[in-house]
Amino acid sequence: FPVTIGRQVHIRIYVLVTVIDQKPHIYLYNDNLIFAAVEQYRKDDLKYPYSNLTNLHLGSIFYNEQLKIDGSQAYKDLSFPLIETVNEIYGSEFYDKVVFPQIKKMLEVILDNSIPYLKCMNTNCRSGTCGRGCFQNIAIDIMPDEDFNIYLLEINGRPGMNAPTVS
């Protein structure tokens, strides 16, 4: 993927995990994102963090310090809608045929291996008064390779969902 667009990227998917009547469910948000590094990818030179790291906070620092532009602009410039972007680059059914099946399998593995560790974040649930269930939003970061095989980078149990508003 970096070869195609010239920048290192990662995919951020948002999911809702619920436990209702002690049965876990996972829901994938439709409008997931691709985050890109600020600078062109430099495969053989890892001393340039702005070409190898896709963290939007790092991008906002680069905008503020290097470009002297409001850092919130980085959130607009460096994040792209997942489905529309991959379908535009690889063809109209690429997301449905290649990306989504891999994400679905990854989510199944994560859920299957997480069931024993699921805990309600709601303080009322901890005291046993949550009723039938609870929920938690999580963000999962994944990295695509040149053939668009995806790999788990990290799971964010408390993702930042308050990116700056840009116009």
C-alpha positions as CSV (number, residue, x, y, z in Angstrom):
1,F,0.0,0.0,0.0
2,P,2.8,2.6,0.7
3,V,4.1,1.9,-2.8
4,T,0.7,2.8,-4.3
5,I,0.1,6.1,-2.5
6,G,3.7,6.9,-1.6
7,R,3.1,7.2,2.2
8,Q,3.1,4.8,5.1
9,V,-0.5,4.2,6.3
10,H,-2.5,2.3,8.9
11,I,-6.2,1.6,9.1
12,R,-8.2,2.5,12.1
13,I,-11.4,0.6,12.6
14,Y,-14.0,1.4,15.3
15,V,-16.0,-1.3,16.9
16,L,-18.7,-1.5,19.6
17,V,-18.4,-4.5,21.9
18,T,-21.6,-5.3,23.8
19,V,-22.4,-7.9,26.4
20,I,-26.1,-8.5,26.7
21,D,-27.5,-11.3,28.9
22,Q,-23.8,-12.5,29.2
23,K,-23.6,-12.9,25.4
24,P,-20.9,-10.8,23.6
25,H,-21.5,-9.1,20.3
26,I,-19.2,-7.0,18.1
27,Y,-20.4,-4.3,15.7
28,L,-18.1,-2.7,13.1
29,Y,-18.6,1.0,12.3
30,N,-19.0,1.6,8.6
31,D,-17.0,4.9,8.3
32,N,-13.5,3.7,9.2
33,L,-10.3,5.6,8.3
34,I,-6.9,5.3,6.7
35,F,-4.3,7.4,8.5
36,A,-1.2,8.5,6.5
37,A,2.3,9.6,7.5
38,V,3.1,13.3,6.9
39,E,6.0,12.7,4.5
40,Q,6.8,10.4,1.6
41,Y,7.8,6.9,2.7
42,R,11.5,6.3,3.0
43,K,11.9,2.6,3.1
44,D,15.6,2.4,3.9
45,D,15.9,5.4,6.3
46,L,14.1,5.0,9.6
47,K,15.5,8.2,11.1
48,Y,12.6,10.2,9.6
49,P,9.7,9.6,12.0
50,Y,7.4,11.7,9.9
51,S,7.8,9.4,6.9
52,N,7.5,6.1,8.9
53,L,4.9,6.9,11.6
54,T,1.2,7.3,10.9
55,N,0.1,8.8,14.2
56,L,-2.1,11.8,13.7
57,H,-0.9,13.5,16.9
58,L,2.6,13.3,15.5
59,G,1.3,14.8,12.3
60,S,-0.2,17.7,14.1
61,I,3.1,18.4,15.8
62,F,4.8,18.4,12.4
63,Y,2.2,20.8,11.1
64,N,2.7,23.1,14.0
65,E,6.5,23.0,14.3
66,Q,7.7,22.3,10.7
67,L,5.0,23.8,8.5
68,K,3.8,26.5,10.9
69,I,0.2,25.5,10.2
70,D,-2.5,24.8,12.7
71,G,-2.0,21.2,13.8
72,S,-5.7,20.4,13.6
73,Q,-5.4,20.6,9.8
74,A,-3.3,17.4,9.9
75,Y,-6.4,15.5,10.9
76,K,-8.2,16.6,7.7
77,D,-5.2,16.2,5.4
78,L,-3.9,12.8,6.7
79,S,-7.1,10.8,7.3
80,F,-9.1,9.3,4.5
81,P,-12.3,7.2,4.4
82,L,-11.3,3.6,4.2
83,I,-14.0,2.1,1.9
84,E,-14.0,5.0,-0.7
85,T,-10.2,5.2,-0.7
86,V,-9.4,1.5,-1.3
87,N,-12.2,1.1,-3.9
88,E,-10.9,4.2,-5.8
89,I,-7.4,2.8,-5.9
90,Y,-8.1,-0.9,-6.4
91,G,-11.5,-1.1,-7.9
92,S,-15.1,-0.7,-6.9
93,E,-15.5,-4.1,-5.1
94,F,-12.0,-4.2,-3.4
95,Y,-13.2,-3.4,0.1
96,D,-16.1,-6.0,0.0
97,K,-14.0,-8.7,-1.6
98,V,-10.5,-8.2,0.0
99,V,-10.5,-5.9,3.0
100,F,-13.8,-6.6,4.7
101,P,-13.4,-10.4,4.9
102,Q,-10.0,-10.0,6.5
103,I,-11.4,-7.4,9.0
104,K,-14.3,-9.7,9.8
105,K,-11.9,-12.7,10.5
106,M,-9.7,-10.5,12.6
107,L,-12.6,-9.3,14.7
108,E,-13.8,-12.9,15.2
109,V,-10.4,-14.0,16.4
110,I,-10.1,-10.9,18.8
111,L,-13.6,-11.5,20.2
112,D,-13.1,-15.3,20.6
113,N,-9.8,-14.7,22.5
114,S,-11.2,-11.8,24.6
115,I,-14.4,-13.3,26.0
116,P,-12.8,-14.4,29.3
117,Y,-11.3,-10.9,29.8
118,L,-14.3,-8.7,28.9
119,K,-15.2,-6.4,31.8
120,C,-17.8,-3.7,31.9
121,M,-16.3,-0.3,32.0
122,N,-19.5,1.1,33.4
123,T,-19.0,1.6,37.2
124,N,-22.7,0.6,37.8
125,C,-22.0,-2.8,36.2
126,R,-19.0,-3.4,38.5
127,S,-21.3,-3.1,41.5
128,G,-23.7,-5.6,39.9
129,T,-26.5,-3.1,39.1
130,C,-26.0,-2.9,35.3
131,G,-29.0,-5.0,34.4
132,R,-28.8,-7.1,31.3
133,G,-25.6,-5.8,29.7
134,C,-22.9,-3.2,29.0
135,F,-20.8,-1.9,26.1
136,Q,-17.5,-0.5,25.2
137,N,-16.1,1.3,22.1
138,I,-12.7,0.2,20.9
139,A,-10.5,1.2,18.0
140,I,-8.3,-1.4,16.3
141,D,-5.3,-0.3,14.3
142,I,-4.2,-2.5,11.4
143,M,-1.4,-2.4,8.9
144,P,-1.8,-3.5,5.3
145,D,1.2,-4.8,3.3
146,E,1.9,-4.6,-0.4
147,D,-0.6,-7.3,-1.2
148,F,-3.2,-5.8,1.2
149,N,-2.9,-8.5,3.8
150,I,-3.7,-6.9,7.1
151,Y,-1.9,-7.3,10.4
152,L,-3.0,-6.2,13.9
153,L,-1.0,-3.3,15.3
154,E,-2.9,-2.5,18.5
155,I,-6.3,-2.5,20.2
156,N,-7.2,0.8,21.9
157,G,-9.6,0.1,24.8
158,R,-10.3,3.8,25.2
159,P,-9.9,5.4,21.8
160,G,-9.8,9.1,21.3
161,M,-13.1,9.9,19.6
162,N,-12.8,13.6,19.7
163,A,-10.6,14.6,16.7
164,P,-10.6,18.4,16.1
165,T,-13.4,19.8,14.0
166,V,-12.1,21.0,10.6
167,S,-13.9,22.8,7.9
